[in-house]
C-alpha cells in the first residue's frame, strides 16, 4: 500500500487537558457542561461531506455517557479505538492501574460501538521509557496496535530514540504494531506539524507541504485533533500563558484546515494500514 495519511481524533471533552492545575478531577466531570456531542458531531458532518474514514480514539468515560456517538461513527464507516478510561498520564501510574484502566475502557467502547477495539492511544502520548511494561499490557488486554509514541522529547515525556516509522514491538504477550506520531526533519531538527496546537499554529501550506514530504519518504502521516478544537466558543480553563497559547491558539482555523487536508491528501485508517500487512515493518524492543 502506498503511504497515506491517517486522520485521528481523541474523542474527549473540552476540560480534558493534562497537567493543568485547574483541570477538574474525575469526580467533578459529570457536573460540568458537556460539549462533545455537538463538537464531535460537527466533525462527523465534515467527514461525511468529504467522504473520508478516520480513526477515533474514544475516552471510555465519554463512551459510557454518549454511546450514540460511537454508533454513529461506526455507521459512517469510521474505526473506533480506545483512549483509555480516565484520561491519565501513563507514566504517573503503575502497570496494574494502567491495565485496569485500558481493560475497562476497551469493554465500555466495544459494548457501545458493537465492534472489536484493536487500537489504543495514551492521553498526552505519555508512554515513555519509564513505562517499559506499556506494550505488554496492551497485548495482554487484546490490543493489536498503538499510536502513543512521540519519538522525541515533550512536556508529557516522549520517547527519544523510538523509531519514527511504523514498527512492531515484540512482547511476551504478543506483538504490538506501533504507529508513532509523525515528525519531519527540517534544517536538522525534528519538527511536528500534524496535530493539536502545531496544526493550528502553522499556516496550511506548510502543513500540506511537510505532509507531502513525509509521504514521499514512504511513511504515513498521522494527524490528530480533539473535538474541542472545532469548537472555538468552548469554555477556557485557567492556565499559564504558554499552555493557554498551545491549547487555544487559532481554534477558528481548525475546521477550514481539516477540509483542505481532506481535499489535498490521501486518507485511510490505522486499521486499514494494519490489515494491509505488517511483515515488512522493522522491529524494536521497548
C-alpha positions as CSV (number, residue, x, y, z in Angstrom):
1,X,0.0,0.0,0.0
2,X,1.3,3.5,-0.9
3,X,1.9,5.8,2.0
4,X,-1.2,7.6,3.1
5,X,-2.4,9.9,5.9
6,X,-4.4,8.8,8.9
7,X,-6.7,11.4,10.4
8,X,-7.3,10.6,14.0
9,X,-9.4,12.2,16.7
10,X,-9.0,11.8,20.5
11,X,-12.7,12.0,21.5
12,X,-12.9,13.7,24.8
13,X,-14.4,16.7,26.5
14,X,-13.2,20.3,26.5
15,X,-11.9,20.1,30.0
16,X,-9.7,17.0,29.4
17,X,-6.4,19.0,29.4
18,X,-3.4,17.4,31.1
19,X,-1.0,18.8,33.7
20,X,-3.0,21.9,34.3
21,X,-3.9,22.7,38.0
22,X,-7.3,23.9,37.0
23,X,-8.3,20.7,35.3
24,X,-11.2,19.3,37.3
25,X,-10.9,15.8,38.9
26,X,-12.8,12.8,37.6
27,X,-15.5,13.1,40.3
28,X,-16.5,16.5,39.1
29,X,-16.7,15.7,35.3
30,X,-20.3,14.7,35.4
31,X,-21.3,18.1,36.8
32,X,-19.7,20.1,34.0
33,X,-21.2,21.3,30.7
34,X,-20.8,18.7,28.1
35,X,-20.0,19.9,24.6
36,X,-18.6,16.7,23.0
37,X,-21.9,15.7,21.3
38,X,-22.0,19.0,19.3
39,X,-18.3,19.4,18.6
40,X,-17.7,15.7,17.6
41,X,-21.0,15.7,15.7
42,X,-19.6,18.7,13.7
43,X,-16.5,16.6,12.9
44,X,-18.6,13.7,11.7
45,X,-20.5,16.0,9.4
46,X,-17.3,17.2,7.8
47,X,-16.0,13.6,7.5
48,X,-19.3,12.6,5.8
49,X,-19.2,15.6,3.5
50,X,-15.6,14.9,2.4
51,X,-16.2,11.1,2.3
52,X,-13.2,10.3,4.5
53,X,-12.8,7.5,7.0
54,X,-11.0,8.3,10.2
55,X,-9.7,6.5,13.4
56,X,-11.4,7.7,16.5
57,X,-9.8,7.1,19.9
58,X,-12.7,7.4,22.4
59,X,-12.2,8.1,26.0
60,X,-14.1,5.4,27.9
61,X,-15.7,8.0,30.2
62,X,-17.2,9.7,27.1
63,X,-18.3,6.4,25.5
64,X,-20.1,5.5,28.8
65,X,-22.1,8.6,28.7
66,X,-22.6,9.1,24.9
67,X,-22.8,5.7,23.3
68,X,-24.7,7.0,20.4
69,X,-21.6,8.9,19.2
70,X,-19.8,5.6,18.8
71,X,-22.8,4.0,17.0
72,X,-23.0,7.0,14.6
73,X,-19.3,6.8,13.9
74,X,-19.4,3.1,13.2
75,X,-22.4,3.5,10.9
76,X,-20.4,6.0,8.9
77,X,-17.5,3.6,8.4
78,X,-15.1,5.1,10.9
79,X,-12.7,3.0,13.0
80,X,-13.3,3.1,16.8
81,X,-10.4,2.7,19.1
82,X,-9.5,3.4,22.8
83,X,-8.1,6.5,24.6
84,X,-8.3,4.8,28.0
85,X,-11.0,5.5,30.5
86,X,-10.0,8.3,32.9
87,X,-7.6,10.4,30.8
88,X,-4.5,9.9,33.0
89,X,-0.8,10.1,32.1
90,X,0.6,6.6,31.7
91,X,3.9,7.4,33.5
92,X,2.1,8.6,36.6
93,X,0.7,5.2,37.3
94,X,1.9,1.6,37.7
95,X,1.3,-1.3,35.4
96,X,-1.7,-2.6,37.4
97,X,-3.5,0.7,37.4
98,X,-2.8,1.2,33.7
99,X,-4.0,-2.3,32.8
100,X,-7.2,-1.9,34.7
101,X,-7.9,1.5,33.0
102,X,-7.4,0.2,29.5
103,X,-9.3,-3.0,30.1
104,X,-12.2,-1.1,31.5
105,X,-12.2,1.4,28.5
106,X,-12.0,-1.4,25.9
107,X,-15.0,-3.2,27.3
108,X,-17.1,0.0,27.5
109,X,-16.2,1.1,24.0
110,X,-16.8,-2.3,22.5
111,X,-20.2,-2.6,24.2
112,X,-21.2,0.9,23.0
113,X,-19.9,0.5,19.4
114,X,-20.7,-3.1,18.8
115,X,-17.3,-3.7,17.2
116,X,-13.9,-5.0,18.5
117,X,-11.4,-2.4,19.6
118,X,-7.9,-3.0,18.2
119,X,-6.1,0.3,18.8
120,X,-5.1,2.5,21.7
121,X,-3.7,5.9,22.2
122,X,-2.4,7.2,25.6
123,X,-3.5,10.6,26.8
124,X,-0.8,13.1,26.1
125,X,1.2,10.5,24.2
126,X,2.5,9.6,27.7
127,X,4.1,6.2,27.2
128,X,7.8,6.7,27.9
129,X,11.0,4.6,28.6
130,X,9.9,4.7,32.3
131,X,6.9,2.6,31.4
132,X,8.6,-0.5,29.7
133,X,5.5,-2.6,30.6
134,X,3.3,-0.4,28.4
135,X,3.3,-2.6,25.3
136,X,2.9,-5.9,27.1
137,X,-0.1,-4.6,29.0
138,X,-1.7,-3.6,25.7
139,X,-1.1,-7.0,24.3
140,X,-2.5,-8.7,27.4
141,X,-5.7,-6.7,27.1
142,X,-6.3,-7.7,23.5
143,X,-5.0,-4.6,21.6
144,X,-3.2,-5.1,18.3
145,X,-1.8,-1.6,17.7
146,X,-0.9,1.6,19.4
147,X,-0.4,5.2,18.4
148,X,1.1,6.8,21.6
149,X,4.8,7.1,20.9
150,X,6.1,10.6,20.4
151,X,9.6,9.9,19.0
152,X,11.3,12.8,20.8
153,X,11.1,14.9,24.0
154,X,8.0,16.8,25.0
155,X,6.1,18.1,28.0
156,X,4.5,14.8,28.8
157,X,7.7,12.8,28.4
158,X,8.1,11.5,24.8
159,X,10.3,8.5,23.8
160,X,13.6,9.8,22.4
161,X,15.2,7.1,20.3
162,X,12.0,5.3,19.3
163,X,11.7,4.5,15.6
164,X,9.9,7.4,13.9
165,X,8.2,5.0,11.4
166,X,5.6,2.2,11.9
167,X,7.2,-0.7,13.6
168,X,6.5,-3.9,15.5
169,X,7.1,-4.1,19.3
170,X,7.5,-7.7,20.4
171,X,6.4,-8.6,23.9
172,X,5.9,-11.8,25.9
173,X,2.2,-11.4,25.5
174,X,2.3,-10.8,21.7
175,X,3.3,-8.2,19.2
176,X,2.0,-4.6,19.1
177,X,2.2,-2.6,16.0
178,X,3.3,1.0,16.8
179,X,2.2,3.9,14.6
180,X,4.2,6.8,16.1
181,X,3.3,10.4,15.9
182,X,4.7,11.9,12.7
183,X,7.6,14.3,12.6
184,X,9.6,15.8,9.7
185,X,13.3,16.7,9.8
186,X,13.7,20.3,8.8
187,X,17.1,22.1,8.9
188,X,18.5,19.4,11.1
189,X,15.6,19.5,13.6
190,X,12.7,17.1,14.2
191,X,9.6,19.2,13.9
192,X,5.9,18.3,14.5
193,X,3.3,19.9,12.2
194,X,0.4,17.5,12.2
195,X,-1.8,17.8,15.2
196,X,-3.1,19.9,18.1
197,X,-1.6,23.3,18.6
198,X,1.0,22.6,16.0
199,X,-1.6,22.1,13.3
200,X,-3.5,25.2,14.4
201,X,-0.3,27.3,14.6
202,X,1.4,26.6,11.3
203,X,0.0,28.0,8.0
204,X,-1.9,25.5,6.0
205,X,0.6,25.4,3.0
206,X,3.4,24.5,5.4
207,X,1.4,21.6,6.9
208,X,0.4,20.3,3.5
209,X,3.9,20.5,2.0
210,X,5.5,18.8,5.1
211,X,2.9,16.1,4.9
212,X,3.7,15.5,1.2
213,X,7.4,15.4,2.1
214,X,6.8,12.7,4.7
215,X,4.6,10.7,2.2
216,X,7.5,10.8,-0.3
217,X,9.6,9.0,2.2
218,X,7.0,6.2,2.2
219,X,5.9,7.0,5.7
220,X,2.3,7.5,6.7
221,X,1.4,10.9,8.2
222,X,-0.5,10.7,11.5
223,X,-2.8,13.7,12.0
224,X,-4.5,14.1,15.4
225,X,-7.1,16.6,16.8
226,X,-9.7,16.8,19.5
227,X,-13.4,17.8,19.3
228,X,-12.8,21.0,21.3
229,X,-10.5,22.2,18.5
230,X,-13.5,22.7,16.2
231,X,-15.5,24.5,19.0
232,X,-14.0,28.0,19.3
233,X,-16.6,29.0,21.8
234,X,-15.9,26.3,24.4
235,X,-15.1,27.4,28.0
236,X,-11.5,28.1,28.9
237,X,-9.5,26.7,31.8
238,X,-7.2,29.0,33.7
239,X,-3.5,28.1,32.9
240,X,-0.1,29.6,32.2
241,X,0.3,31.8,29.1
242,X,2.4,29.2,27.3
243,X,-0.2,26.4,27.9
244,X,-3.1,28.8,27.1
245,X,-1.4,29.6,23.7
246,X,-0.9,25.9,22.8
247,X,-4.4,25.0,23.9
248,X,-6.4,27.8,22.4
249,X,-4.4,29.4,19.5
250,X,-6.2,29.6,16.2
251,X,-9.2,27.5,17.1
252,X,-11.2,29.1,14.3
253,X,-8.7,27.7,11.7
254,X,-9.1,24.0,12.6
255,X,-12.2,23.2,10.5
256,X,-11.0,25.0,7.4
257,X,-7.7,23.2,7.6
258,X,-9.4,19.9,8.1
259,X,-11.4,20.4,4.9
260,X,-8.4,21.4,2.9
261,X,-6.4,18.4,4.1
262,X,-9.2,16.1,3.0
263,X,-9.2,17.7,-0.4
264,X,-5.4,17.6,-0.9
265,X,-4.1,14.4,0.8
266,X,-5.0,10.7,0.7
267,X,-6.6,9.4,3.9
268,X,-7.0,6.0,5.5
269,X,-7.3,4.5,9.0
270,X,-4.9,2.7,11.2
271,X,-7.0,-0.4,10.9
272,X,-6.6,-0.4,7.1
273,X,-2.8,0.0,7.4
274,X,-2.8,-2.9,9.9
275,X,-4.8,-5.1,7.6
276,X,-2.5,-4.3,4.7
277,X,0.1,-6.4,6.4
278,X,3.0,-5.7,8.9
279,X,5.5,-8.4,7.8
280,X,7.7,-5.7,6.2
281,X,7.8,-3.5,9.3
282,X,11.0,-3.2,11.4
283,X,11.0,-4.5,14.9
284,X,12.1,-2.6,18.0
285,X,12.1,-3.9,21.6
286,X,10.7,-1.4,24.1
